[in-house]
Amino acid sequence: NKINDPRSLGTILAFELNNGKKDYLNQQKQRIIDIAMKEGVFLRPLGNTIYLMPPYCITMEEQEKLYDVLEKIIGDV
């Protein structure tokens, strides 16, 4: 399993990438940022925890792009 502890509250979604370490200073953070920024998506992970808090005005196209980038990040674990 590539993700652990998925959770949501309203429109907020968070999960950990499974790399064996649960740590705020996890080095995956920079790799996640690099992949997302290359795709034009701004993410600010907390170590290996990815969280999403999209604005209510997000378009369907923007949301699809966000999900595509997340799939790319998860596939790269």
C-alpha positions, 0 to 999 in steps of 0.5 A: 500500500502506497498511502497510510492513514487517509482522513478527511474533514469537509473538503480537507484531505490528508494522507501519509506516503508509505516509505517506512518513516513517519517524520515531519522532517522526512526527505520525501517532502522536497521530492513531493514539492519538486514534482508538484511545482514542475506540474504547476501545482503548489503543495506544501507537504508536512514531511511525508504527509500530503494534505489538500485544502482546495478553495471552494471556487476550484474548477473541475479542471483544476481539481482534475489536474490536482488529482492527476499530480497526486497520482503521479506523486503516489506512483513515484513513491 
